[in-house]
Amino acid sequence: MLRTSDVKAYCEREPQFDDMICSLRAISKQPKGMLKETREVVALARKFNDRVVRPYTAELDRKMQEDPDYLPRDFVEEANRWGLYTLWIPRIFGGKGYSLPSICHFLEEITSVCAAMANLIGVHYLGVATLIATWNTNIIQRVFNDVVEGEKNGKPCLVSLALTEPGAGTDIEETDLMDRGNITCHARKVDGGYRVNGSKVFISNGHLSTWHMLFSFADLGKPSSNLVMLAIKTETEGFSFGRKEHKMGQKGCPASELRFDDCFIPDSVVCFDPAQASKLARTRTDTTMQLIDYVFSASRAGVGAFGTGVARGAYEAALKFASETEVCGKQLINHEWAQCMLAEMNKNIIGARNTYVESNYANGLDGMYKTLQVKPIYYLVRYAPAVVLKKLVPPFMESRLGTWLMRKIHCDWQTDAEIERTSGLGSLAKITGTDAGVKNAQMALDLMGQAGLRQEWIAEKHLRDAKLMQIYEGTNQLNRLNLFKCLGGRHLPQMSVFTD
């Protein structure tokens, strides 16, 4: 038998054992209540699909074809009535407090019918995750209060992430690329806040959102160590919307241009800046990368769920077609070659789902979700009376102590291995899910032939929707490099990435 020291030594060799068994590590630590919650949100998603998404899919696609600048506010208002914009906001902030990993299962369900409508819900939580990743509890409380109030008064309050720039897409997602990229969104420090000039493009839900989480930079010569994260409200003077992109897929979800013209942002909504970064244990550049990793480790699992959903939607369309179509005197589904194709498509779905689930396990153990998934905290927050939470939590969250403690736990106490694990598995989920979506949509069209091009089968729509997923949240090429950086070649001293 091996000694304890031998077990530790051999398990720490590459690939590290903990990277391989997130799901096993989570078994004893994950609250059992999360399973019940996941069942509930899947049931809710299926009901929402039946009542809202399926009846509206063809109509929304037609409206977008006729008027590419159409904004589906009616759908957003309906989703707001269903409570979908507060479902995953923690109860300590006034939301319904469903476990954050369950959103991926919800998004897979919605995307299997329409990726655009899934995005109109899911992208809001990308903005929410970005805000959480700053661990600025005072501003988190303020923005989430607006979202909750928007549900109560029937005026949806969505949150967007404003990251991509006209000359910097992928470059802005890696500190190794930032200083070589064409980054132009400048936040100049002035008395009482910052003045912002620049623009952001391809911002999902931009025209529909009330709050925008802006990545800007105090020094454009060295952006990697000068990140300024701002929460900007649509009504802010100097802020305006530019054009809306005319897309091939996911047409119903607007991709917006945001413009900032000498836009003054007061200190009260400065979520994170170089002065705050300097108080943390890591260098400012490493802290910038850690914050980005916190966001994308979670959101790339979500995009993996989008891709899985498209893969499933394409499979289900092909399966239905094969069940209803006769070829050479027998049902298509009874031909072995068709069965093999459908089996391959189903294999792609199961593999993609497993990667986003594993990524979520990692985030629950080592990333953004870990505090809320500690069993005592989970059950306290889940079952404490709302009136008690409302009385006790806001004073703490609005204090400097709240921000200090959250940053100590999630920034200073997160190890480099935990960052690499969550980031690498997030990239794996994103690559696997989105590639599966494209592959299955292509296979569905191969199986269905010219019938697959007819709108009522929606197979061609799934392909248009899936292709975009390989680009946003970091291109799949970038994510492959990140996967190798974090989980592949990190133990090799001669290894470096982003050097070409």
C-alpha positions in Angstrom: 0.0 0.0 0.0 1.1 3.6 -0.6 1.9 5.9 2.3 -0.1 9.1 2.6 2.8 11.1 1.5 3.1 8.9 -1.6 -0.5 9.3 -2.5 -0.2 13.1 -2.3 3.0 13.2 -4.3 1.6 11.0 -7.1 -1.7 12.8 -7.3 0.0 16.1 -7.6 1.8 15.0 -10.8 0.5 16.3 -14.1 -2.3 16.0 -14.9 -3.3 16.9 -11.4 -5.8 14.5 -9.9 -8.1 17.3 -8.7 -8.5 18.5 -12.3 -9.8 15.1 -13.3 -12.4 14.5 -10.6 -14.4 17.7 -9.9 -17.6 15.7 -9.9 -16.3 13.1 -7.4 -14.9 15.8 -5.1 -18.3 17.6 -5.2 -20.4 14.5 -4.1 -20.0 15.0 -0.4 -19.7 18.8 -0.5 -22.6 19.8 -2.7 -25.9 20.5 -1.0 -28.6 17.9 -1.9 -31.1 20.7 -2.3 -29.4 21.7 -5.5 -30.7 18.5 -7.3 -34.3 19.5 -6.4 -33.7 23.0 -7.6 -32.3 21.8 -10.9 -35.3 19.6 -11.4 -37.5 22.6 -10.8 -35.8 24.9 -13.2 -35.8 22.2 -16.0 -39.5 21.8 -15.4 -40.0 25.6 -15.5 -37.9 25.8 -18.8 -40.0 23.1 -20.4 -43.2 24.8 -19.4 -41.9 28.2 -20.6 -40.9 26.5 -23.9 -44.4 25.1 -24.4 -46.2 28.3 -23.4 -44.0 31.0 -24.8 -40.9 30.0 -26.8 -42.3 27.5 -29.3 -45.3 29.6 -30.3 -43.1 32.7 -30.8 -40.1 31.2 -32.5 -41.3 31.5 -36.1 -42.9 34.8 -35.5 -39.7 36.3 -34.0 -37.6 35.0 -36.9 -40.1 36.5 -39.3 -40.1 39.9 -37.5 -36.3 40.0 -37.6 -36.3 39.2 -41.3 -38.7 42.0 -42.0 -37.1 44.6 -39.7 -33.5 43.8 -38.5 -33.7 46.6 -36.0 -36.8 45.2 -34.3 -36.3 44.8 -30.5 -38.3 41.9 -28.9 -39.4 43.9 -25.8 -42.6 41.9 -25.7 -40.6 38.7 -25.0 -38.4 40.4 -22.4 -41.5 41.6 -20.6 -43.0 38.1 -20.7 -39.8 36.6 -19.3 -39.9 39.2 -16.6 -43.5 38.3 -15.7 -42.3 34.7 -15.3 -39.6 35.9 -12.9 -36.7 34.7 -15.0 -34.4 37.8 -14.5 -34.3 37.3 -10.7 -34.5 33.5 -10.5 -30.7 33.1 -10.1 -30.1 36.3 -8.1 -29.2 35.2 -4.5 -31.9 35.6 -1.9 -29.5 37.8 0.2 -30.0 40.3 -2.6 -33.7 39.9 -3.0 -33.8 37.3 -5.8 -35.3 33.8 -5.8 -31.9 32.3 -5.1 -31.8 29.2 -7.2 -28.4 27.6 -7.3 -26.3 29.2 -10.1 -25.2 25.9 -11.8 -28.8 25.1 -12.5 -29.0 28.0 -15.0 -27.0 25.9 -17.5 -29.7 23.2 -17.5 -32.3 25.8 -18.0 -30.5 27.4 -20.9 -30.0 24.0 -22.6 -33.7 23.5 -22.6 -34.6 26.9 -24.0 -31.8 26.8 -26.6 -33.1 23.5 -27.9 -36.0 25.5 -29.2 -34.6 29.0 -29.9 -31.1 30.2 -29.1 -32.1 33.9 -29.5 -34.7 33.7 -26.7 -32.3 31.7 -24.5 -29.8 34.5 -25.0 -32.4 37.2 -24.1 -32.5 35.5 -20.7 -29.0 34.1 -20.3 -27.0 37.1 -21.3 -28.6 39.1 -18.4 -26.8 36.7 -16.1 -23.5 37.3 -17.9 -23.8 40.9 -16.7 -24.8 39.7 -13.3 -21.8 37.3 -13.1 -19.5 40.2 -14.2 -20.8 42.4 -11.4 -20.5 39.6 -8.9 -16.8 39.0 -10.0 -15.9 42.5 -8.8 -17.0 41.5 -5.3 -18.1 45.1 -4.7 -21.0 44.3 -2.4 -22.4 47.8 -2.2 -22.9 48.1 -5.9 -24.0 44.5 -6.2 -26.8 45.3 -3.7 -27.7 48.5 -5.6 -28.0 46.9 -9.1 -29.8 43.8 -7.9 -32.3 45.9 -6.0 -33.1 47.6 -9.4 -33.5 44.2 -11.1 -35.8 42.9 -8.3 -37.8 46.2 -8.4 -38.1 45.9 -12.2 -39.8 42.5 -11.8 -42.3 43.9 -9.3 -43.3 47.0 -11.3 -43.3 45.2 -14.7 -40.4 47.2 -16.2 -37.6 44.7 -16.9 -34.2 45.7 -15.6 -31.5 43.8 -17.5 -27.7 43.9 -17.0 -25.3 43.6 -19.9 -21.5 43.0 -20.2 -19.8 45.7 -22.3 -16.4 44.2 -23.2 -15.7 43.9 -26.9 -14.3 46.9 -28.8 -14.1 47.7 -32.5 -10.4 46.8 -32.6 -10.2 44.4 -29.7 -12.3 41.3 -29.3 -10.2 38.3 -28.2 -7.4 40.7 -27.2 -9.4 42.1 -24.3 -10.0 38.6 -22.8 -6.3 37.8 -22.0 -3.8 40.0 -20.2 -1.1 38.5 -22.4 -2.8 40.1 -25.4 -4.2 43.3 -23.9 -1.1 45.4 -24.1 -0.6 44.4 -27.8 -4.2 44.9 -28.8 -6.0 48.0 -30.1 -7.9 48.9 -26.9 -9.4 52.4 -26.9 -12.0 52.6 -24.2 -10.4 55.1 -21.8 -11.5 55.9 -18.2 -9.7 59.1 -17.0 -9.6 59.6 -13.3 -11.1 62.9 -12.2 -12.4 64.4 -9.0 -15.3 62.2 -7.8 -15.1 59.5 -10.5 -14.0 58.8 -14.0 -14.7 60.3 -17.4 -15.1 57.6 -20.1 -14.5 57.9 -23.8 -14.8 55.1 -26.4 -17.2 52.5 -27.7 -18.1 48.9 -27.3 -19.5 46.6 -30.0 -21.4 43.3 -30.3 -22.9 43.8 -26.8 -25.6 41.2 -26.4 -28.9 42.7 -25.1 -27.3 46.2 -25.1 -30.4 48.0 -26.4 -32.6 46.1 -23.9 -30.5 46.6 -20.7 -30.7 49.1 -18.0 -27.3 48.6 -16.5 -24.0 47.9 -18.4 -20.9 46.4 -16.8 -18.1 48.3 -18.6 -14.5 47.1 -19.0 -12.5 50.3 -19.5 -8.9 51.2 -18.8 -7.1 54.0 -17.0 -3.9 53.7 -19.1 -4.3 52.6 -22.7 -0.6 52.1 -22.9 -0.7 49.4 -20.2 -4.3 48.2 -20.0 -3.5 44.8 -18.4 -2.7 46.5 -15.1 -5.2 49.4 -15.3 -8.6 47.8 -15.5 -11.5 50.0 -14.5 -14.9 48.2 -14.0 -17.9 50.6 -14.1 -21.6 50.0 -13.6 -23.2 52.4 -16.1 -27.0 53.1 -16.3 -28.6 53.7 -19.7 -29.8 57.1 -18.7 -26.3 58.4 -17.8 -25.3 61.6 -19.6 -22.7 61.0 -22.3 -23.9 57.4 -22.9 -25.8 56.5 -26.1 -26.6 53.5 -28.3 -25.1 53.2 -31.7 -26.0 50.7 -34.4 -27.5 47.3 -33.9 -25.7 44.5 -35.8 -27.6 42.6 -38.6 -26.7 39.0 -37.8 -27.1 35.7 -39.6 -28.1 33.8 -36.5 -29.6 34.5 -33.1 -31.3 37.4 -34.7 -33.8 38.0 -31.9 -31.0 38.9 -29.4 -29.6 42.4 -30.3 -25.9 42.9 -30.6 -25.5 46.5 -29.8 -22.9 49.3 -30.1 -22.5 51.4 -26.9 -20.9 54.8 -27.1 -19.3 56.9 -24.4 -18.7 60.6 -25.0 -17.0 62.2 -22.1 -19.3 60.2 -19.9 -18.9 60.9 -16.2 -19.2 58.0 -13.8 -19.2 58.8 -10.1 -17.2 56.9 -7.6 -20.4 55.4 -6.2 -20.7 53.0 -9.2 -16.9 52.3 -9.7 -16.9 48.6 -9.1 -13.2 48.0 -9.5 -10.2 50.1 -10.4 -6.3 50.1 -10.1 -6.5 51.6 -6.6 -8.7 48.8 -5.4 -6.6 46.2 -7.2 -3.5 47.4 -5.4 -5.0 46.4 -2.1 -5.2 42.7 -3.1 -2.4 40.1 -2.8 -1.7 39.5 -6.5 -0.2 42.0 -8.9 -2.7 44.3 -10.7 -2.1 42.4 -14.0 -2.7 39.0 -12.3 -5.8 40.4 -10.5 -7.2 41.6 -13.9 -6.8 38.1 -15.3 -8.3 36.6 -12.2 -11.4 38.8 -12.5 -11.8 37.9 -16.2 -11.3 34.2 -15.4 -14.0 34.4 -12.7 -16.5 35.7 -15.2 -15.6 33.4 -18.1 -15.1 30.3 -16.0 -18.9 30.6 -15.3 -20.1 32.1 -18.5 -18.3 29.7 -20.8 -20.0 26.8 -19.1 -23.2 28.7 -20.0 -22.2 29.0 -23.6 -21.4 25.3 -23.5 -25.0 24.8 -22.4 -26.2 27.0 -25.3 -24.2 24.8 -27.7 -25.5 21.6 -26.1 -29.1 23.0 -26.5 -28.6 23.7 -30.2 -27.1 20.2 -30.7 -30.1 18.7 -29.0 -32.6 20.8 -31.0 -30.9 19.8 -34.2 -31.0 16.1 -33.1 -34.7 16.3 -32.1 -35.6 17.9 -35.5 -33.7 15.1 -37.3 -35.2 12.4 -35.1 -38.7 13.7 -35.8 -38.0 14.0 -39.5 -36.6 10.4 -39.6 -39.7 9.1 -37.7 -42.1 10.7 -40.2 -40.3 10.1 -43.5 -40.3 7.0 -45.7 -37.3 6.1 -47.8 -37.1 3.0 -50.1 -40.3 1.6 -48.7 -39.6 1.9 -44.9 -39.3 4.6 -42.3 -36.0 6.5 -42.4 -35.5 5.9 -38.8 -35.3 2.1 -39.5 -32.3 2.4 -41.8 -29.1 1.5 -40.0 -27.1 4.4 -41.6 -29.7 6.9 -40.2 -29.6 5.2 -36.8 -25.8 5.6 -36.8 -26.0 9.2 -37.6 -28.6 9.9 -34.9 -26.6 7.9 -32.4 -23.5 10.1 -33.3 -25.6 13.2 -32.7 -26.9 11.9 -29.4 -23.3 11.1 -28.4 -22.3 14.7 -29.1 -25.1 16.0 -26.8 -24.2 13.8 -23.9 -20.5 14.6 -24.2 -21.1 18.3 -24.4 -23.5 18.2 -21.4 -21.0 16.4 -19.3 -18.3 19.1 -19.9 -20.5 22.0 -18.8 -21.6 20.0 -15.7 -18.0 19.3 -14.8 -17.2 23.0 -15.3 -20.0 23.9 -12.9 -18.7 21.4 -10.3 -15.3 23.2 -10.5 -16.9 26.6 -10.1 -18.8 25.3 -7.1 -15.6 23.9 -5.5 -13.1 26.5 -6.5 -14.7 29.4 -8.3 -17.5 31.9 -8.3 -20.2 29.7 -6.7 -18.2 28.2 -3.9 -19.4 30.5 -1.0 -23.1 30.0 -1.8 -22.6 26.2 -2.1 -21.0 25.7 1.3 -23.8 23.6 3.0 -24.5 25.8 6.1 -24.5 29.0 4.0 -26.6 27.4 1.3 -29.3 26.2 3.7 -29.2 29.4 5.7 -29.7 31.6 2.7 -32.2 29.2 1.1 -34.5 28.8 4.1 -34.1 31.9 6.3 -37.2 34.1 6.3 -36.9 36.9 3.7 -37.6 39.5 6.3 -34.6 38.3 8.4 -32.3 38.4 5.3 -33.6 41.8 4.4 -32.9 43.2 7.9 -29.5 41.6 8.4 -27.8 41.4 5.0 -28.0 44.9 3.4 -26.1 46.7 6.1 -23.3 44.2 5.8 -23.3 44.3 2.0 -23.3 48.1 1.9 -20.3 48.4 4.2 -16.7 48.3 3.3 -16.3 45.2 5.5 -18.6 43.3 3.1 -16.5 44.1 0.0 -13.2 43.5 1.9 -14.3 40.1 3.2 -15.7 38.9 -0.2 -12.5 39.9 -2.0 -10.4 38.3 0.7 -12.2 35.0 0.3 -12.6 35.0 -3.5 -9.5 36.8 -4.7 -6.7 36.5 -2.1 -7.6 33.0 -1.0 -8.2 31.5 -4.4 -5.1 29.6 -5.4 -3.5 29.6 -8.9 -4.4 25.9 -9.3 -8.0 26.7 -8.6 -8.0 29.6 -11.2 -6.4 27.3 -13.8 -8.9 24.5 -13.1 -12.0 26.6 -13.3 -10.7 28.6 -16.3 -9.5 25.5 -18.2 -12.7 23.5 -17.7 -14.8 26.6 -18.7 -12.9 26.7 -22.0 -13.4 22.9 -22.4 -17.2 23.3 -21.9 -17.3 26.2 -24.4 -15.4 24.4 -27.1 -17.1 21.1 -26.7 -20.6 22.4 -26.5 -20.4 24.9 -29.4 -18.6 22.5 -31.7 -21.2 19.9 -31.0 -23.9 22.4 -31.8 -22.4 23.2 -35.2 -21.7 19.5 -35.9 -25.2 18.3 -35.1 -26.8 21.1 -37.1 -24.7 20.1 -40.1 -25.6 16.4 -39.6 -29.3 17.2 -39.3 -29.2 19.0 -42.7 -27.3 16.1 -44.2 -29.9 13.7 -42.9 -32.9 15.8 -43.9 -31.6 17.0 -47.3 -33.5 19.9 -48.9 -36.4 19.5 -46.3 -33.9 20.8 -43.7 -33.8 24.1 -45.5 -37.6 24.6 -44.9 -38.3 27.0 -42.0 -40.8 24.8 -40.3 -38.1 22.2 -39.5 -35.8 24.9 -38.0 -32.7 22.8 -38.8 -31.2 25.6 -40.8 -31.9 28.0 -38.0 -30.1 25.8 -35.6 -27.0 26.0 -37.8 -27.2 29.8 -38.1 -27.6 30.1 -34.4 -24.8 27.6 -33.6 -22.1 29.2 -35.7 -22.1 32.4 -33.7 -21.5 30.5 -30.5 -18.0 29.5 -31.7 -17.1 33.2 -31.8 -18.5 34.9 -28.7 -17.2 34.4 -25.1 -13.7 34.1 -26.7 -13.3 32.4 -30.1 -12.9 28.6 -29.9 -9.3 29.1 -31.1 -8.6 31.3 -28.0 -10.3 28.8 -25.8 -8.2 26.0 -27.1 -5.1 28.0 -26.2 -6.5 28.7 -22.8 -7.3 25.1 -22.3 -3.8 24.1 -23.1 -2.4 26.9 -20.9 -4.5 26.0 -17.9 -4.8 22.2 -18.1 -2.5 20.9 -20.8 1.1 22.2 -20.8 1.3 24.3 -17.6 3.8 21.9 -16.0 6.3 22.4 -18.9 8.8 25.1 -18.1 9.4 25.9 -21.8 5.7 26.3 -22.5 4.3 29.7 -23.4 1.1 30.8 -25.2 -0.1 33.9 -27.0 3.5 34.6 -28.3 3.0 34.4 -32.1 
